[in-house]
């Protein structure tokens, strides 16, 4: 009897300790895999009617663009384009039709420019930056008709980029010359100008976020029977699909005129932001 009592006294603490031990730790249920259909949605969404825009902002320049159409914004779409023009020398607007696919786009339209710092110029064989500022002639307000074909063809981790532009300046002040602000050349009013630009873009870094594109541009001043040659490069850093930092340095190396920075793109650095209505995602992926 005494032996049985001793055995019970010895087993009691062990039983209590066993009851106080925590049970097995419950595990969180396994995370559900992401919805494959949601993951497959591209950044700019599916085909739809939309309004979208692009804003280029940098030191002393602001260039917004607005689009309204049907398709995938900034990728494959057809619709209208309206570009307000805001600069230190004047105001204006561009309007026209535009169609885009992933490897290029085509646009046609008209551009109006109202200048408050530039005048129509007397005919000369060549101009310099001081003659460009001559204000003795009529105010250089003009309309130009414009068509442009752009290509961007991927080649493995690089891309071939090209742009062909044809411009006709309408006769506001016949016989005068004027500075065409978009092409950055002096042409005749009325007059034809065409340009061809080409470059090869190299991508590198994580997710090919960095790019550099050496290239050249030839501008034919048809009514002046002369050419402008620009050589330089473009570079970009893609922060997110809708935000990038961009740089262009494309000065004129051959030209009938000596316009300095007004004859090309000496050095422009800015950011580009793109947006669209009903886009499913914004910000980093």
C-alpha positions as CSV (number, residue, x, y, z in Angstrom):
1,X,0.0,0.0,0.0
2,X,2.8,2.4,1.0
3,X,4.6,1.5,-2.3
4,X,1.5,2.3,-4.3
5,X,1.1,5.7,-2.6
6,X,4.7,6.6,-3.3
7,X,4.2,5.7,-7.0
8,X,1.2,8.0,-7.2
9,X,3.1,10.9,-5.6
10,X,5.9,10.5,-8.2
11,X,3.6,10.3,-11.2
12,X,1.4,13.3,-10.2
13,X,4.0,16.1,-11.0
14,X,4.9,14.5,-14.3
15,X,1.2,14.4,-15.3
16,X,0.7,18.1,-14.4
17,X,3.8,19.1,-16.4
18,X,2.6,17.2,-19.4
19,X,-0.7,19.0,-19.2
20,X,1.0,22.4,-19.0
21,X,3.1,21.8,-22.1
22,X,1.9,23.8,-25.1
23,X,0.4,21.8,-27.9
24,X,1.6,21.9,-31.5
25,X,1.9,25.4,-32.9
26,X,-0.8,26.0,-35.6
27,X,0.6,27.0,-39.0
28,X,-0.9,29.7,-41.2
29,X,-2.8,28.2,-44.1
30,X,-0.7,28.3,-47.3
31,X,-0.9,31.5,-49.3
32,X,-3.2,31.2,-52.3
33,X,-1.3,31.5,-55.6
34,X,-1.9,34.8,-57.5
35,X,-4.7,34.9,-59.9
36,X,-3.2,33.9,-63.2
37,X,-5.7,36.0,-65.1
38,X,-4.9,39.1,-63.0
39,X,-1.1,38.6,-63.4
40,X,-1.5,38.4,-67.2
41,X,-3.1,41.9,-67.4
42,X,-0.6,44.3,-69.1
43,X,0.4,47.5,-67.4
44,X,-1.8,49.6,-69.6
45,X,-4.8,47.2,-69.5
46,X,-6.9,45.7,-72.2
47,X,-8.4,47.2,-75.4
48,X,-11.0,49.9,-74.6
49,X,-11.9,53.5,-75.3
50,X,-9.6,55.8,-73.3
51,X,-8.1,59.2,-72.8
52,X,-4.4,59.3,-72.1
53,X,-1.5,61.7,-72.0
54,X,2.3,62.1,-71.9
55,X,4.0,64.9,-70.1
56,X,7.6,65.9,-70.8
57,X,9.0,68.2,-68.1
58,X,12.5,69.7,-67.8
59,X,14.5,72.8,-67.4
60,X,12.7,75.6,-69.3
61,X,10.4,73.3,-71.2
62,X,7.0,71.8,-70.7
63,X,5.4,69.6,-73.4
64,X,2.1,67.9,-72.7
65,X,0.3,65.6,-75.2
66,X,-3.2,64.3,-75.0
67,X,-4.8,61.3,-76.8
68,X,-8.3,60.0,-77.1
69,X,-9.0,56.8,-78.9
70,X,-9.6,53.0,-78.8
71,X,-7.1,50.3,-78.1
72,X,-4.3,49.8,-75.5
73,X,-3.0,53.2,-74.5
74,X,0.6,54.0,-75.4
75,X,0.9,50.6,-77.3
76,X,-1.7,49.7,-79.9
77,X,-4.4,52.3,-80.6
78,X,-6.1,54.6,-83.1
79,X,-7.5,58.0,-82.3
80,X,-7.0,61.8,-81.9
81,X,-3.9,63.6,-80.6
82,X,-3.9,67.2,-79.3
83,X,-0.6,68.8,-78.2
84,X,-0.6,72.2,-76.5
85,X,2.6,74.1,-77.2
86,X,4.1,76.1,-74.4
87,X,7.5,77.9,-74.6
88,X,9.2,81.1,-73.7
89,X,8.9,82.3,-77.3
90,X,5.3,81.6,-78.0
91,X,2.2,79.4,-77.7
92,X,0.4,77.0,-80.1
93,X,-1.2,73.7,-80.6
94,X,-1.0,70.6,-82.7
95,X,-4.0,68.4,-83.6
96,X,-4.4,65.4,-85.8
97,X,-4.9,61.6,-86.2
98,X,-2.6,59.0,-84.8
99,X,-2.3,55.2,-85.0
100,X,0.2,53.1,-83.1
101,X,1.4,49.5,-82.9
102,X,4.1,48.2,-80.6
103,X,6.8,48.7,-83.3
104,X,5.8,52.1,-84.6
105,X,3.2,54.7,-85.2
106,X,1.9,57.1,-87.9
107,X,0.4,60.6,-87.3
108,X,-0.9,63.4,-89.6
109,X,-2.1,66.8,-88.5
110,X,-1.6,70.5,-88.4
111,X,0.3,72.8,-86.1
112,X,-0.4,76.5,-85.3
113,X,2.3,78.7,-83.7
114,X,1.9,82.1,-82.3
115,X,5.3,83.8,-81.6
116,X,5.8,86.9,-79.5
117,X,9.6,86.9,-79.7
118,X,10.3,86.1,-83.4
119,X,9.5,87.7,-86.7
120,X,9.5,86.7,-90.4
121,X,13.0,87.1,-91.8
122,X,14.3,88.7,-95.0
123,X,15.7,86.2,-97.5
124,X,19.5,85.6,-96.9
125,X,21.9,82.9,-97.8
126,X,22.5,82.1,-94.1
127,X,21.5,83.2,-90.6
128,X,23.1,83.4,-87.2
129,X,21.5,83.6,-83.7
130,X,21.4,87.4,-83.8
131,X,19.5,87.6,-87.1
132,X,17.1,85.0,-85.7
133,X,16.1,87.5,-83.0
134,X,15.5,90.3,-85.6
135,X,12.1,91.8,-84.9
136,X,11.8,94.2,-87.8
137,X,9.6,91.9,-89.9
138,X,6.0,90.8,-89.4
139,X,5.2,88.7,-86.4
140,X,6.1,85.0,-87.3
141,X,2.8,83.3,-86.7
142,X,2.3,80.3,-89.0
143,X,0.5,77.0,-89.6
144,X,2.3,73.9,-90.8
145,X,0.9,70.6,-92.0
146,X,2.8,67.6,-90.8
147,X,3.0,63.8,-91.2
148,X,5.4,61.5,-89.4
149,X,6.2,57.8,-89.5
150,X,8.1,56.4,-86.5
151,X,9.6,52.9,-86.2
152,X,10.9,51.1,-83.1
153,X,11.9,47.6,-84.1
154,X,13.4,45.3,-81.3
155,X,16.5,43.3,-82.3
156,X,17.3,41.0,-79.3
157,X,18.4,43.3,-76.5
158,X,18.7,46.3,-78.8
159,X,16.3,48.2,-81.1
160,X,16.4,50.1,-84.4
161,X,14.6,53.4,-84.2
162,X,13.8,55.6,-87.2
163,X,11.6,58.6,-87.9
164,X,10.5,60.2,-91.2
165,X,8.8,63.6,-91.1
166,X,7.3,65.7,-93.9
167,X,6.3,69.3,-93.2
168,X,4.7,72.0,-95.3
169,X,4.6,75.5,-94.0
170,X,1.5,77.4,-95.3
171,X,1.9,80.8,-96.9
172,X,1.2,83.4,-94.3
173,X,3.9,85.9,-95.5
174,X,5.0,84.8,-98.9
175,X,8.6,85.3,-99.8
176,X,9.8,85.6,-96.2
177,X,11.7,83.1,-94.2
178,X,10.8,81.8,-90.8
179,X,12.1,79.7,-87.9
180,X,10.1,76.4,-87.7
181,X,10.1,75.7,-84.0
182,X,9.4,72.0,-84.1
183,X,12.1,71.1,-86.7
184,X,14.4,73.8,-85.4
185,X,15.4,75.1,-88.9
186,X,14.8,78.3,-91.0
187,X,12.7,77.6,-94.0
188,X,10.7,79.6,-96.6
189,X,7.1,80.6,-96.3
190,X,5.5,78.7,-98.0
191,X,8.0,75.8,-98.0
192,X,8.6,72.1,-97.7
193,X,10.9,70.4,-95.2
194,X,11.5,66.7,-94.7
195,X,13.7,65.0,-92.2
196,X,15.0,61.4,-91.6
197,X,16.4,60.4,-88.2
198,X,17.8,57.0,-87.2
199,X,19.5,55.4,-84.3
200,X,20.4,52.1,-82.6
201,X,19.3,51.7,-79.0
202,X,21.2,49.6,-76.5
203,X,19.5,48.3,-73.3
204,X,21.3,47.3,-70.2
205,X,20.9,47.0,-66.4
206,X,18.2,45.3,-64.4
207,X,15.1,44.6,-66.6
208,X,16.9,46.6,-69.4
209,X,15.9,49.8,-67.5
210,X,18.8,51.8,-68.9
211,X,19.2,52.7,-72.6
212,X,21.5,54.7,-74.8
213,X,20.8,55.5,-78.5
214,X,23.5,57.0,-80.7
215,X,22.0,58.4,-83.9
216,X,21.9,61.0,-86.6
217,X,19.3,63.2,-88.3
218,X,19.2,64.7,-91.8
219,X,16.9,67.7,-92.6
220,X,16.3,68.8,-96.2
221,X,15.3,72.4,-96.6
222,X,13.7,71.8,-100.0
223,X,13.0,75.5,-101.0
224,X,16.5,76.6,-99.8
225,X,18.1,73.6,-101.5
226,X,20.2,72.9,-98.5
227,X,20.7,70.3,-95.7
228,X,21.2,70.2,-91.9
229,X,23.0,67.3,-90.3
230,X,22.7,66.5,-86.6
231,X,24.6,63.9,-84.7
232,X,24.3,62.8,-81.1
233,X,22.6,60.5,-78.7
234,X,19.6,59.9,-76.6
235,X,19.5,58.2,-73.2
236,X,16.8,57.1,-70.8
237,X,16.3,55.5,-67.4
238,X,13.0,53.7,-67.0
239,X,11.9,54.1,-63.4
240,X,8.5,52.5,-63.8
241,X,6.4,51.7,-66.9
242,X,4.8,55.2,-66.6
243,X,7.8,57.3,-65.5
244,X,11.3,57.7,-67.0
245,X,14.2,60.1,-67.1
246,X,15.3,61.1,-70.6
247,X,18.2,63.0,-72.1
248,X,18.9,64.2,-75.7
249,X,22.0,65.8,-77.1
250,X,21.7,66.2,-80.9
251,X,23.5,69.4,-82.0
252,X,23.8,70.5,-85.7
253,X,27.2,69.7,-87.1
254,X,26.5,70.8,-90.7
255,X,24.0,73.6,-91.5
256,X,23.7,76.7,-93.8
257,X,22.9,78.7,-90.6
258,X,24.8,79.3,-87.3
259,X,21.9,79.2,-84.8
260,X,23.7,77.7,-81.8
261,X,21.4,75.8,-79.5
262,X,18.4,76.9,-81.6
263,X,19.7,74.8,-84.5
264,X,19.4,71.5,-82.7
265,X,19.1,69.9,-79.3
266,X,22.3,70.8,-77.5
267,X,21.4,69.2,-74.2
268,X,17.9,68.5,-72.9
269,X,17.3,66.6,-69.6
270,X,13.8,65.9,-68.2
271,X,11.3,63.4,-67.0
272,X,8.4,61.8,-69.0
273,X,5.2,60.7,-67.3
274,X,2.5,58.8,-69.0
275,X,-1.0,58.1,-67.9
276,X,-4.3,56.6,-69.1
277,X,-7.9,56.3,-67.9
278,X,-9.0,53.0,-66.5
279,X,-5.4,51.6,-66.4
280,X,-5.4,48.7,-63.9
281,X,-2.0,49.5,-62.3
282,X,0.1,52.5,-61.5
283,X,3.5,52.6,-59.9
284,X,6.2,49.9,-59.7
285,X,5.2,46.4,-60.7
